[in-house]
Amino acid sequence: MVVRMRHTRAHTANRRSHHALKGTRLSKCVKCQAYHVRHQACTNCGTYRGKAVLSLAKTIARSEKKVTKKKETAK
């Protein structure tokens, strides 16, 4: 079967002009003023909409442990 009415490149490009990806929307945290992805908890302080939802004590301790381990292996 033969395509009778082909779309030109310009017509196709005009249709696809709205297909571009947009950047992520960021919001400022109420508590620490750091930027975070919307509708997700702040990775800096662990709050969401002003309430503490994540306990970051474990993650901070884990990251400090990794840093000390790296320093020891570097020596």
VMD Tcl script that builds the backbone (N, CA, C; Angstrom):
set m [mol new atoms 225]
animate dup $m
set s [atomselect $m all]
$s set {name element resname resid chain x y z} {
  {N N MET 1 A 0.842 -1.178 0.000}
  {CA C MET 1 A 0.000 0.000 0.000}
  {C C MET 1 A 0.889 1.243 0.000}
  {N N VAL 2 A 0.579 2.184 -0.822}
  {CA C VAL 2 A 1.379 3.388 -0.992}
  {C C VAL 2 A 0.758 4.519 -0.185}
  {N N VAL 3 A 1.641 5.293 0.474}
  {CA C VAL 3 A 1.167 6.453 1.220}
  {C C VAL 3 A 0.847 7.554 0.224}
  {N N ARG 4 A -0.409 7.983 0.178}
  {CA C ARG 4 A -0.814 8.968 -0.821}
  {C C ARG 4 A -0.471 10.387 -0.391}
  {N N MET 5 A -0.747 10.717 0.850}
  {CA C MET 5 A -0.529 12.080 1.322}
  {C C MET 5 A 0.573 12.077 2.375}
  {N N ARG 6 A 1.791 12.268 1.938}
  {CA C ARG 6 A 2.915 12.289 2.883}
  {C C ARG 6 A 2.969 13.626 3.597}
  {N N HIS 7 A 3.401 13.581 4.846}
  {CA C HIS 7 A 3.655 14.819 5.586}
  {C C HIS 7 A 5.084 15.244 5.309}
  {N N THR 8 A 5.281 16.521 5.109}
  {CA C THR 8 A 6.627 17.030 4.887}
  {C C THR 8 A 7.402 17.010 6.206}
  {N N ARG 9 A 8.715 17.198 6.107}
  {CA C ARG 9 A 9.534 17.231 7.321}
  {C C ARG 9 A 9.115 18.384 8.229}
  {N N ALA 10 A 8.772 19.495 7.641}
  {CA C ALA 10 A 8.366 20.668 8.418}
  {C C ALA 10 A 7.078 20.386 9.188}
  {N N HIS 11 A 6.143 19.726 8.537}
  {CA C HIS 11 A 4.881 19.402 9.199}
  {C C HIS 11 A 5.118 18.450 10.379}
  {N N THR 12 A 5.973 17.455 10.162}
  {CA C THR 12 A 6.286 16.498 11.220}
  {C C THR 12 A 7.005 17.195 12.368}
  {N N ALA 13 A 7.952 18.086 12.052}
  {CA C ALA 13 A 8.704 18.802 13.080}
  {C C ALA 13 A 7.785 19.719 13.881}
  {N N ASN 14 A 6.823 20.351 13.219}
  {CA C ASN 14 A 5.877 21.209 13.930}
  {C C ASN 14 A 5.039 20.400 14.909}
  {N N ARG 15 A 4.661 19.200 14.521}
  {CA C ARG 15 A 3.878 18.352 15.410}
  {C C ARG 15 A 4.717 17.926 16.607}
  {N N ARG 16 A 5.987 17.648 16.367}
  {CA C ARG 16 A 6.868 17.152 17.431}
  {C C ARG 16 A 7.476 18.262 18.279}
  {N N SER 17 A 7.176 19.502 18.001}
  {CA C SER 17 A 7.778 20.613 18.735}
  {C C SER 17 A 7.382 20.613 20.213}
  {N N HIS 18 A 6.302 19.948 20.543}
  {CA C HIS 18 A 5.841 19.899 21.928}
  {C C HIS 18 A 6.337 18.661 22.660}
  {N N HIS 19 A 7.154 17.830 22.026}
  {CA C HIS 19 A 7.608 16.583 22.633}
  {C C HIS 19 A 8.871 16.735 23.470}
  {N N ALA 20 A 9.427 17.930 23.559}
  {CA C ALA 20 A 10.677 18.134 24.296}
  {C C ALA 20 A 10.459 17.899 25.795}
  {N N LEU 21 A 11.497 17.373 26.446}
  {CA C LEU 21 A 11.432 17.149 27.884}
  {C C LEU 21 A 11.651 18.461 28.619}
  {N N LYS 22 A 10.951 18.621 29.716}
  {CA C LYS 22 A 11.095 19.819 30.527}
  {C C LYS 22 A 11.897 19.479 31.772}
  {N N GLY 23 A 12.558 20.462 32.341}
  {CA C GLY 23 A 13.365 20.260 33.542}
  {C C GLY 23 A 12.500 19.972 34.759}
  {N N THR 24 A 13.126 19.424 35.794}
  {CA C THR 24 A 12.384 19.108 37.010}
  {C C THR 24 A 12.031 20.389 37.748}
  {N N ARG 25 A 10.874 20.384 38.373}
  {CA C ARG 25 A 10.420 21.526 39.153}
  {C C ARG 25 A 10.945 21.375 40.561}
  {N N LEU 26 A 11.599 22.381 41.077}
  {CA C LEU 26 A 12.170 22.332 42.409}
  {C C LEU 26 A 11.451 23.318 43.320}
  {N N SER 27 A 11.360 22.943 44.599}
  {CA C SER 27 A 10.765 23.795 45.609}
  {C C SER 27 A 11.772 24.014 46.722}
  {N N LYS 28 A 11.604 25.111 47.471}
  {CA C LYS 28 A 12.468 25.368 48.618}
  {C C LYS 28 A 11.880 24.706 49.849}
  {N N CYS 29 A 12.749 24.092 50.641}
  {CA C CYS 29 A 12.321 23.469 51.888}
  {C C CYS 29 A 11.940 24.559 52.882}
  {N N VAL 30 A 10.865 24.331 53.634}
  {CA C VAL 30 A 10.393 25.307 54.609}
  {C C VAL 30 A 11.382 25.429 55.765}
  {N N LYS 31 A 11.993 24.317 56.129}
  {CA C LYS 31 A 12.859 24.295 57.305}
  {C C LYS 31 A 14.276 24.766 57.010}
  {N N CYS 32 A 14.912 24.189 55.973}
  {CA C CYS 32 A 16.338 24.466 55.742}
  {C C CYS 32 A 16.613 25.311 54.500}
  {N N GLN 33 A 15.587 25.675 53.751}
  {CA C GLN 33 A 15.693 26.507 52.554}
  {C C GLN 33 A 16.500 25.862 51.425}
  {N N ALA 34 A 16.720 24.555 51.486}
  {CA C ALA 34 A 17.409 23.847 50.400}
  {C C ALA 34 A 16.385 23.469 49.332}
  {N N TYR 35 A 16.838 23.311 48.095}
  {CA C TYR 35 A 15.945 22.918 47.016}
  {C C TYR 35 A 15.742 21.407 47.018}
  {N N HIS 36 A 14.508 20.974 46.750}
  {CA C HIS 36 A 14.182 19.551 46.665}
  {C C HIS 36 A 13.136 19.347 45.595}
  {N N VAL 37 A 13.006 18.100 45.125}
  {CA C VAL 37 A 12.019 17.760 44.110}
  {C C VAL 37 A 10.627 17.877 44.719}
  {N N ARG 38 A 9.693 18.392 43.959}
  {CA C ARG 38 A 8.340 18.581 44.478}
  {C C ARG 38 A 7.683 17.261 44.851}
  {N N HIS 39 A 6.861 17.288 45.875}
  {CA C HIS 39 A 6.094 16.144 46.375}
  {C C HIS 39 A 6.994 15.029 46.889}
  {N N GLN 40 A 8.203 15.365 47.294}
  {CA C GLN 40 A 9.121 14.403 47.895}
  {C C GLN 40 A 9.775 15.048 49.103}
  {N N ALA 41 A 10.212 14.220 50.032}
  {CA C ALA 41 A 10.848 14.724 51.246}
  {C C ALA 41 A 12.183 15.376 50.904}
  {N N CYS 42 A 12.557 16.360 51.708}
  {CA C CYS 42 A 13.825 17.051 51.535}
  {C C CYS 42 A 14.957 16.103 51.917}
  {N N THR 43 A 15.928 15.971 51.040}
  {CA C THR 43 A 17.046 15.061 51.316}
  {C C THR 43 A 18.052 15.687 52.268}
  {N N ASN 44 A 17.971 16.988 52.468}
  {CA C ASN 44 A 18.917 17.669 53.337}
  {C C ASN 44 A 18.526 17.536 54.814}
  {N N CYS 45 A 17.233 17.742 55.121}
  {CA C CYS 45 A 16.809 17.706 56.530}
  {C C CYS 45 A 15.780 16.617 56.827}
  {N N GLY 46 A 15.205 15.980 55.808}
  {CA C GLY 46 A 14.274 14.871 56.017}
  {C C GLY 46 A 12.857 15.295 56.365}
  {N N THR 47 A 12.445 16.485 55.976}
  {CA C THR 47 A 11.089 16.935 56.266}
  {C C THR 47 A 10.265 16.982 54.994}
  {N N TYR 48 A 8.950 16.864 55.167}
  {CA C TYR 48 A 8.006 17.006 54.067}
  {C C TYR 48 A 6.840 17.836 54.566}
  {N N ARG 49 A 6.600 18.958 53.921}
  {CA C ARG 49 A 5.547 19.904 54.299}
  {C C ARG 49 A 5.667 20.322 55.760}
  {N N GLY 50 A 6.911 20.531 56.210}
  {CA C GLY 50 A 7.162 21.031 57.559}
  {C C GLY 50 A 7.202 19.974 58.640}
  {N N LYS 51 A 6.969 18.712 58.305}
  {CA C LYS 51 A 6.969 17.639 59.297}
  {C C LYS 51 A 8.136 16.693 59.031}
  {N N ALA 52 A 8.773 16.207 60.108}
  {CA C ALA 52 A 9.891 15.277 59.969}
  {C C ALA 52 A 9.349 13.907 59.559}
  {N N VAL 53 A 9.812 13.399 58.441}
  {CA C VAL 53 A 9.352 12.095 57.960}
  {C C VAL 53 A 10.499 11.106 57.780}
  {N N LEU 54 A 11.732 11.599 57.675}
  {CA C LEU 54 A 12.889 10.730 57.510}
  {C C LEU 54 A 13.849 10.920 58.671}
  {N N SER 55 A 14.360 9.812 59.168}
  {CA C SER 55 A 15.393 9.877 60.189}
  {C C SER 55 A 16.737 9.841 59.478}
  {N N LEU 56 A 17.409 10.970 59.431}
  {CA C LEU 56 A 18.662 11.062 58.706}
  {C C LEU 56 A 19.868 10.730 59.563}
  {N N ALA 57 A 19.656 10.389 60.832}
  {CA C ALA 57 A 20.776 10.073 61.718}
  {C C ALA 57 A 21.533 8.846 61.208}
  {N N LYS 58 A 20.819 7.833 60.760}
  {CA C LYS 58 A 21.460 6.616 60.254}
  {C C LYS 58 A 22.255 6.905 58.987}
  {N N THR 59 A 21.675 7.672 58.069}
  {CA C THR 59 A 22.359 7.942 56.814}
  {C C THR 59 A 23.586 8.811 57.033}
  {N N ILE 60 A 23.511 9.760 57.960}
  {CA C ILE 60 A 24.661 10.607 58.258}
  {C C ILE 60 A 25.776 9.777 58.878}
  {N N ALA 61 A 25.411 8.901 59.807}
  {CA C ALA 61 A 26.408 8.042 60.445}
  {C C ALA 61 A 27.055 7.119 59.416}
  {N N ARG 62 A 26.266 6.594 58.498}
  {CA C ARG 62 A 26.772 5.703 57.470}
  {C C ARG 62 A 27.740 6.433 56.545}
  {N N SER 63 A 27.391 7.669 56.157}
  {CA C SER 63 A 28.260 8.430 55.265}
  {C C SER 63 A 29.557 8.829 55.967}
  {N N GLU 64 A 29.485 9.160 57.257}
  {CA C GLU 64 A 30.696 9.483 58.012}
  {C C GLU 64 A 31.600 8.264 58.125}
  {N N LYS 65 A 30.999 7.104 58.293}
  {CA C LYS 65 A 31.762 5.869 58.388}
  {C C LYS 65 A 32.514 5.600 57.091}
  {N N LYS 66 A 31.848 5.837 55.951}
  {CA C LYS 66 A 32.482 5.640 54.647}
  {C C LYS 66 A 33.653 6.592 54.464}
  {N N VAL 67 A 33.470 7.844 54.887}
  {CA C VAL 67 A 34.521 8.849 54.731}
  {C C VAL 67 A 35.742 8.464 55.555}
  {N N THR 68 A 35.534 8.037 56.794}
  {CA C THR 68 A 36.667 7.649 57.636}
  {C C THR 68 A 37.364 6.415 57.070}
  {N N LYS 69 A 36.594 5.504 56.508}
  {CA C LYS 69 A 37.175 4.302 55.911}
  {C C LYS 69 A 38.043 4.662 54.707}
  {N N LYS 70 A 37.569 5.612 53.877}
  {CA C LYS 70 A 38.335 6.047 52.726}
  {C C LYS 70 A 39.629 6.719 53.144}
  {N N LYS 71 A 39.573 7.521 54.207}
  {CA C LYS 71 A 40.766 8.220 54.689}
  {C C LYS 71 A 41.793 7.202 55.190}
  {N N GLU 72 A 41.334 6.167 55.865}
  {CA C GLU 72 A 42.232 5.149 56.387}
  {C C GLU 72 A 42.905 4.363 55.261}
  {N N THR 73 A 42.159 4.034 54.219}
  {CA C THR 73 A 42.734 3.287 53.109}
  {C C THR 73 A 43.674 4.149 52.277}
  {N N ALA 74 A 43.471 5.452 52.255}
  {CA C ALA 74 A 44.327 6.354 51.498}
  {C C ALA 74 A 45.704 6.510 52.148}
  {N N LYS 75 A 45.765 6.341 53.451}
  {CA C LYS 75 A 47.046 6.513 54.168}
  {C C LYS 75 A 47.956 5.358 53.990}
}
mol reanalyze $m
mol bondsrecalc $m
mol representation Tube
mol addrep $m
